[in-house]
Amino acid sequence: MNSLTKLLPSFASAITTKSARPILAACIHNSAVVRQAAATSDQSPAWTPHSQRVGIIARKKGMSTFWDEWGARMPTTILQLEDVQVLDVRTEEKHGYTALQVGCTNKKNVTKPMAIHYSKLNVQPKQSVAEFRVTTDAVLPIGTSLSAAHFVPGQFVDVTAPSIGKGFAGVMKRWNFSGLPASHGVSLAHRSAGSTGQRKWPSKVFKGKKMAGRMGGKSVTVQSLKVLKIDTELNLIYVKGCIPGFDDQFVQVKDAVKKHGAKRFPSDALPPPFPTINEASLESMPRELIANSGEGKDPFTTKE
């Protein structure tokens, strides 16, 4: 304290001269308060119910069958992570929002501008790139690897992928129209849409009218799917139910948005890995992590 008091007059005179300003900045950044703040920032932030973690990109490997501890059979979709890394960071100061850019599956042949771009980031070029909104406490550095253990068994996720394209389809296939009568005056128009408008007013077809057109090939999100199993060695995620897209399709997986806070995760998995799973914790994990189902109740017992 005495040494700081003696330096105060010199600080006052140093502010007025440009040559002495670096000395003043060095004294401030070497203070105990700044050193304590730097040590705190190196530690991983704590998860809160308002935290939003980053999502991942995976490949859909197909569907299979899963039996829980009671012997109940459930359909499941298998997703595999391949070289998933954080590629870029979007900040509130520079871009106006906070997000992380994530890439999946290394790519060999890229254009020269993209090769220079990835070389500056010091990561391998990726086949699929997506962006996920996160909170400021869930920001990860560039180059961070994401594994299947980023999710926990029993939690709920949202899966987004392009649906399988069906080509140009009629209204009966595309919108489940019943079609026109099969007899009694209908000729060569049994599967048509019928009337699409009115008479003199408004003399037009309203926008959004369900008509024949291209079916499928659009981004579809299936919400609140349960994670049944995690394979830490092969980076596999077993998700209950079906998801859009064909086999080997890139899909986006993130924490369910309609399950708020702790409702996204099972009670025995709180807090979840945040911002993601630690490498040291990943090495000590077993290969298979299986979720408990039925809340401890046998689903085959008769109701009283």
PyMOL commands that set and color helices and strands:
alter all, ss='L'
color gray80, all
select helices_A, chain A and resi 2-15+21-29+32-41+92-95+112-121+136-138+148-150+171-174+261-264+267-269+279-283+294-296
alter helices_A, ss='H'
color red, helices_A
select strands_A, chain A and resi 56-67+73-80+85-90+99-106+126-133+156-162+167-169+213-215+219-231+236-240+250-255+288-290
alter strands_A, ss='S'
color yellow, strands_A
deselect
rebuild
show_as cartoon
